[in-house]
Amino acid sequence: MFLAFFVAVCAVPFLWTIFSSFKTSQGIFTSALALPDRLHWENYAHALTITNMPTAYLNSIIVTVFSVVLNASAALLAAYALARFHFRGRQLILFLLYLGVLVPINSAVLPIKVIMDRLHLTGSLPGLIILYAAIGIPISVLLLRAHIQGIPNEIDESARVDGASFWGVLGKIIGPIARPGLVTIAILQMIYSWNEFLFAIILINAESKRTLQIAIRFFLGRFSFDYGGLFAAMVLAIAPTVIIFIIFQNTVVSALSAGAVKR
């Protein structure tokens, strides 16, 4: 009963958005909960042309892909070091990572803006890539560390006895074994980078560098009468993350549960 309730809470707004994307603005106002009388595919054409969404789509893809690669690469190195080695300051690093998960990143908007300005990264896609990757580091490292801790140390030792270097162990043994964990943090990072709005609208001014979420915001501001096109733009923004999560949902569930088992 409770499960059905929560499924409905999540599914109904998503389905309503899809149905509304095929209705006219008048149809949405007159009968918001009714099904569309016919499929108005022109809403998607308007969404793609009026706000230059193809460029925004490309910018979001670039930012998301590179931030995922950067985040996953740094998280794998840090998680392996924290899971396998004991060194001075290790507990402090773990404390800071837990603190990074607990403290809302939006509370640090002003310091982040000042740092980005001083590094001359404001107004650029590389700036967003570095920022998004850094914001996702705490949760990525902690999840991946828990997964690596479930891998027996004997595997590393056997590889080193056979002559494998540090990078060989990490890239050819730990990396493939920890693939479910890497896929999980990649999906979480992708969802955040794709949907992030606050820092994007603060740091990006040029229209040619706007990401998808900013493009939707300006769509609402300039063309608020075209709600059918607005809902179509929202569906286009939601679709990639939903599709990728559906494809890799089993991997995500197995990776999250694997970190809970210690060997």
N, C-alpha and C positions, 0 to 999 in steps of 0.2 A: 504494500500500500504506500509506504513512505517512498520506496524506490520509484514507483510510478509517478508520485507527486513531483519528485525532483527531476525526473526525466521530462515531465510535461513542462516544468518551469524552464528548463533549458531548451527544449525542442520547439515549443510554441512560438517564442519570439523569432527564432531562426526561420521557421516555416512561414510565419507572417511576413517577414522581410522578403522572402522569395516570392510569395504570392503578390505582395505589393509592388514588386519590381516589374510585374506584368500588367499593372493597372495604370490608368491615367490619374492625374492629380485630382480631378473631379471625383473619380471613382473611389479614391482613397478617402476623401473628405465625406462623401455621402454615405458610403458603406465600407468602413475600414476593415471590418471582420469578414466581409463577404468574399467569395472567390471571384477572380477576374472574369468578366463576361467573355473576353477573348484575350489571347496572348499578345501584348503590345511589345514586340521585339524592338521597336524603335526607341524604347527607353534605353536599351543598351547601346544603341548607336549614338544617342545623345550623350550618354555618359562617357563614351570613348572619344568624342570629338569636341565637346564644348569646353572641357576643363583640361585638355591636353593630357589625358590619363595615360596614353601609351608611354610618354616620357616619364611620368611619375611612376608607372609600373616598372619600367626599366631601372629607374633609380632605386626603387625599393628592392628589386632583385639583386642589384649590385651590392647595396648596403647589407642585405640579409646574408647573401652567400659569403662575402668576405668576412663579415663579423662572425659567422658560424665557424668558418675555417680558423680564424685567428683565435677565437674563444676555445675551440676544441683542442687546438695544438698547445696553447698555453696551459689549459686545464689538465691535459694528459701529463705534461712534464711536472706540474706542481703536485698533482694527485699521486703520481708514482713516487716522488720524493717524500711526500708526507706519509705515504702508506708503507714504504720500505725502509727509510732511513730515520735514525734518531740523531738529532743534532740540536745544538743550543739555539733557542728561539723557536723551536717547533711548536710548542704549546701556545706561544704568543701569536704565531701565524694562524693557528687553528682558531684561536679566540677572535682574531680580527676577521677571519672568514665567517664565523658564526655571527659576528656583529654586523657584517655586511649583508647577511641574509635578513637579520631582524630589523635593522634600521631602514625605514622607507627612503628610497633613493631620491624621491621628490623633495625631501627635506634639505637636500644638498644642491639645489638648483643654482643658487647664487655662487657658491664656491666653484662648482663645475663650470659655470659660465665664465668666471674670472680666469680659471686655468686654461680653458679652451681659447680664450682671447689672447692670453700671453703666449701660448704655443702656436698661435696663428692657424688654428684649426677651425675657427668659426666660419660658417658659410661654405663648407666643403664636405663632400661625401666621405673622403678619408677620415675627417674628424668624427662624423657619425659612426663610421665603422669601428674606430678605435674606442670611442665612448661606449657603444653598445657591447662590444666584446668585453670591456673592463667591467661594466655593470653586471654582466652575467657570470663573471669569474667565481664569486663565492659559491653560488649554488652548484655550478658545474664542477668545481674542484671537490666539494664535499660529496656530491653524488658519485663522482668517478672514484674518489678515494675509498668510499665504502665498497664499491664494486671490486676494486683492485685488492682490497684486504681479503676478499673471499677467494682470491687466487693463491694457491699454496706457494710458499717461498721456495720450495724445492725445485719448482720449475725454473726460477731465475738462476738458482745455484747450478742446476744441471747445464743450463745454457752457457754459463760462464766457464764451467769446467770444459765444455766442448770448444771454448775459444771465442764465444760471442762477446762483443763489446757492449758497453752500456747502451749505445744507440741500437745495436742489433737486438738486444733483449727487449728494449722498449718498442721498437718498430716491427719486429718480426714475431714476437711472442706475446708480450703484454697487450699491444694494440689489437691484434686479431681476437685474443681471448676476451678483451674488454669491449668488443664491438657493440654489444647491446647497450652498455653504459654510454659509449660514445654517441650512438644513435639517439639515445634519450636526451643527453645534454644538447645535442645538435638540434633536436626538435624543439626543446624548450627555448633555446636561444633564437631559433628561427621565428617562433611565435612572438617572442618579445620584440625582436628587431623589426618584424613585419608590421606589428600593430602599434609600435611606440609613436606617440604623438607630441608629448610635452617638449622634449629636448629638440625634436625635429623642427617644431614651429619656432622655438627660441633661437636655434643656431642657424637655421637656413632661411635666407631672405630671397635669393634669386629664384624666379619661377622655373628656370630650367633644371634646378637641382632639388625641387620639391619631391618629397616621397608621396606615396599613395595616400596616406592618412591626411596629409596636409592638403592634397588636391581635393579630397572629399570635403574637407572643411571649407575651402574656398568655393566649392560647388554649392554648398548650402548658403554661403553668404551672398553670392552673386546671382544665383538662380534658385532662390528658395521656393518659387512657384512650381518648379518642375520636380515634384516629390517622386514621381515615377522614375525619373532619371536618377534621382538621389538614391533610391532604394536599389536600382540596378548597379550603381557604383558601389554600394555597400556589399552587394552579392559578389561582385568581381573582386573586392578586397578580401572577403571572407573565404572564398572558394579555395585558394591555394593551401592555406593552413589546414582547413578541414580535410581536404583530399590527402595531404601528406600524413596527417595524424591517423586517418583511417587505414592507410597503407601500412604504417609502422606501429599500430596500436599494440599488437602482441609483443613486439620487441620492447616497447616502453614499459609495459606491465611486467615482463620478465626481468628487465633490468632493475626496476624499482624494488622488486621483491628479492632479487639476488643479493642486494646489499644488506639485507636484514639477516642473512645467514652467515655466521662466522665459522671458519674451518680451523 
